[in-house]
Amino acid sequence: MGQDGDVDVTARGFLFDCDGVLVDSDASVHAAWSRWAVEHGFEPDGVYAQVHGRRAADTVALLVPDAARQAESLHRINVLELEAAGEVPPVPGAPELVAAVPPGAWAAVTSGTRPLARARLQAAGLPLPDVMVTADDVSAGKPAPEGYLAAAAALGVPPADCVVLEDAVAGVLAARAAGVGAVIGVGERALATDADVVVTDLRALTVVDGGLRVAGSRLR
């Protein structure tokens, strides 16, 4: 994709990551995981650097090798994240973009649990998507493609006819492994991925007949 002018991305299915794409949950995530890290004797910034795009269960398993403690540790971070979800705002442009997507054509594919995803979307004033695939619905989280494949199937659209909007390395890897037609990165974190194009936020995107238009003013 070129750097000058607008770019049209062909798609019949629109697959959104949730955190960092639809909702700006960074402050909420940082607060919850920092508190969890301190309680478990970890350095908060080191823990926070590992959470983006991953299921909480996968992060906990990585940091807490003692299987006997994992269930309790996972329950604790789930509680902390839900407690912090109430003040999560939408990513700029998210309300307008999802309202413009054709009915039945969009899905959220998140590494969060279903209760957490619902709480953050509702706090941000966003509608619940037609299809929502969460950490509770897959046996392997991102970067495995299972979530994006399930969402495309639920929409009845082949992965190659879908566009994915992601902000994290694990999510872009999952989208690529699912064989989607295009990946749009959202936010500065996405500059570390191989997304086809990276935008500051969703205000750079417009729904057009047959897909999305990406404004010429973008990060990459």
C-alpha angles and dihedrals in degrees: 000000000000127000099229125074132357122316125211118214115200114224143145095186125050115203115189129191107219112217112061092006108055099010130032097227099152095110091045093048092047093050094048097043093043090055090046091049093052091048090052097043098253131131104257099220091050091053094044091054090062102048106071114110094000131108112251088238091058093048092048091049089052094050101034108049092175102097091201091063098041098083093051092045092049092049090051096053091045089055093046094049093049090049090054097044099085098082099047113131127205121261106256110272095018098111093050095044098050090045089057097048112103113262113270093015104099137072138178117226109190139172088216125093119263094253091049094047091049092048094051095045091049092047088052091050093243125141119249109257126249088247126022122186112188140175087273093061103054135064092211124034129212131334081045110085096227096106096050092044090051092049094050090048092050090052090047092236125125112245090242088063093053133090119211124209112204141160104193138065094238091052095049090048089052091050092049092048089052090056098237119174098241141357123213116196119216123206134356093295088066091063086079090061133073093244112155091240134001124215129189092234140329094285086084091065131078128182110238133174105293100010144325134328116216114207119237091241104080143126095253 
